C-alpha cells in the first residue's frame, strides 16, 4: 500500500518537516559523490550493533564511534528507493504532526524516536556487524504520533494487486494498523535469520512507532488539535485529533 495524501489540512507551513527532508536529501547527494568511498562512509556513520555492545568492551569507548552514529545513521540511506520511500512517508504524515506539536516538539519526537528505533535494533541483534542506516525509525515515530492525533483521518492509498492498481480512502487507523502488523510480522521472521545479513531493520520500525505513540502522549500537553479537517468535502472535527540494514 502506498499513501498518496491524507485529508488533514495543516494550519502552518511545516518548516521543520521540510528541513528534515532537505537534510536527508543533502546527505544522500553527498553519498552520490563518494564513489568507492561510500562503503567506508556507511561503516563510519551507520549504527553498528556490535560496536555498541562487544565493540565497547573490546576496544573501549569513543564518542565518534559510539555516540555520533546514533544520530548520523538517521540521515544516511542505502539507495534511491530507500530514500524516496522514507521521505514520502515523512511528507505525508510529518506536516500534520508538526502542525499539532509545533516545530520544537516535533524535532524532539523525531530525533528521540530515531534513537529508540536504533536501540530496539541493537537489542534484538547485538552481535550484528551490519550498519543500520535510514530515517524510517524516526519516521515510524512520526507515524505513531499521527495515529494518536488523527486516527479517523482518511488516507488516499494506492493498492497494487498483481498488475492492477486500485485507489481507496482508508481510515488512518486502518492504514497504519496494517502497516504496523506488517512490521511485526517481518520483524518476527527476522529474529530467525542470521543477524549478520543485510535487509530491513524491522525492529527499528517497531521501536520507533511505539516510542512515537508514547512521546506524543507526553508532548501533546498544552497543544491544541486543529479545529477542523476536510473529510469527503465536508468540515468535521478531528477525533483526538551500500550494504546494510535499512531503517
N, C-alpha and C positions, 0 to 999 in steps of 0.2 A: 504494500500500500504506500502510495506517495501523496503526502499532503500538498495541496496546491495553494490554499489560502483558508483563512478562517473568517468568521463574520463578526469578530470583535474589533470595534473601531478604537484606535488609540486617540488620546486627547493631547498628546505632546510628541514632539519629534524624538524618536528613540536613539539619542546620540550615543549612549554607552553601548547599545547593541551594535550600532554602526561602527563604533571604534573597535570592538572585539572582532567584527567581521574583517575590518581593514587590517588589523594586526595579523590575523591568521593568513590573509592573502599576501601581505608583505613578507612574512616569514617563508611562505611557500615559494614566492617569487625568488627569494634568496636561495632556497634549496635548488631551484632550477639552474642556478649559475654554478653550482658546486662540482658538477661532473662526477669524477671518480671519488671525490672527497665527501660525497653525500653519505656514504655508509658510515664514515667516521663521525660526521655531524650527528647522525641519528644515534649512534652509540654514545656520544658525549652528552646530548641534550634529551634523549629519551629516558624514560623511567625504567630502570632495570631492577626487577625484584631481588635478584641475587645480590646486587650491590648494596641494597638497603637492609639485607639480613646477613648473609655469610660474608659479604664483602667488607662490611664494617668490622666484623670480628677478625677477619684475616689481615686486612691492610690498614685498619684504623679509619677514623672519621675525617672527612674532608667536606668543607662547605660546597665546593664546586661539584663534587661527585655525589654528595648525599643530601643536599638542600636544593640547589638550583634545579635539578631535573624534575622535582615535584611540580614546579611552575612551568619550566620551559617545555616540558612534554606536552602541555595543553595546546601549544601553538605550532607544533611540528606535525606534518602529515605525510602519509606514505604514498600519495598519488593524487591525480586529479579527481577521481571518483570519490576517494576518501574525503578530500577537502570539500567538494561541492555538496555531497550528501550531508555532511555535518553542518555546513554553513546554511544550507537551505532550511534545515530544521530550526536553526537559530533565528533565521529570518522570519519564519512563520510564527514561532512561539515566543521569541525573546522580546519583541517590541511590546507585547501586551503585559508581560511580567514586569518589564521595566516601567511601564505606564502605571502599574499598581504600586510598585515598591519605590520608585524613584531611582535615579542613576547610582547613587552611592550604595544603597542596599542591594540593588541588582548586581553590581560588581562583586559585593561580598558574597552573595548567593552563588554566583558563577564560579568564582575562584575557590570558595570553600567546598562547593560541590565537586570541583575538579580534584581537589586534594583528597576528599573522602573516596572518590572513584579510584584514584591511584592506590590508596591504602587498601581498598577492597581487593584489587587485583593482586597486590603484594601478599595479602593474607592467604588467598586461595592458591597462589603459585609462588611461594617464597624462594624456590630454587631455580626459577626460570632465569635464563640469561638473555632472553629476548627483550629488547627495548619496547616499551609501550609508548605509543605516540598518538596524538589526536585530541580533538576538543570534545569528543562525544560524551565523555564522562561528565564534564562541566555542563554540556548542553542537556544531558539527561536530567541534571538537577533543575534546569530551567523548565523542562517538560513536566517534572514532578510538581513544581510550583504552579505551572499553568493549570494542571489538573485540579489543584486545590482552589485556585481563584476562579476558573471558568469551566467547570465540569459540564455545563449544559450548552456551551458554545457549539457551533457547527463547524466542522472541518470538511471542506470540499476535497475529496480524495479520489485519486486515480487508482483504479483497481485492475491490474493486468490479470487476465485469466487465459492462459495459453496464448493464442495470437490475438485475442480480443481485449479491448480496453473499455472499462466502464467508469463512469463518474457518479459519485454518490456523496450526499451531505451526511456525514456521520457525526453523531454527538461526540464531543471531545472525550468524555469519559469512556466511550466505547473504543474510539480510535486509540487512545493512549493505553487503555486496558489490554487491547490486542497486542499493541507494541510491547508492553511490559511482559506479557505472557510469553512472547517470542524470545525476549532476552533471557527469561528464567529457563525456558526450555533448552535453548542452546547453551546457556551457562551451565546447566546440569550436565549436559552432554560433554562439555569441555572439561569437566572435572575428571572424566575418564580418559582424557587424552594426555599425551606426554606434555609436560609443562614447558619443554624447551622449544616447541614448534611455534611457528608464526600463527597468524589468524586474527580473530577479533577478540578484544578484551571484554567479553560479555559481562563479567562480574564488575568491571568498572562502570558499565552502563547501569547495572542493578544498584550498586552502591551509590552512584551519583543520583539516580532517580529517588531513592529512599531518603537520601540526605536533603534533596531539594524539597520534598514534602515536609520534612521536619523543620528545615530552615525557614520555609515560607510561613509556617505556623508562628514562628518567633518574630520574623522580620515584618510581618504584616501589621503588627501592633502600631496603632497610630496612623495607619494609612486608610484610604477610603476607596471602595470599589467604584469603578466608573459608573456614572448614573444610568446609562443606557447602552445597549448594544443593538445592532441591526440584526434581525432574525427573520429571514424569509420575507423581507420587505416591510416588517413591522417593527416598532420600537418596543422593546421589552426590557425589564430589569434583569440583570445577570444574576445567576444563582451563586451566592457567596463571592459570587464573582468568577624506499629502500626496504627491507625485511623487518618485520616487527609486528607486534600486536597493535591493532588499530583501536583506539578508544574514541 
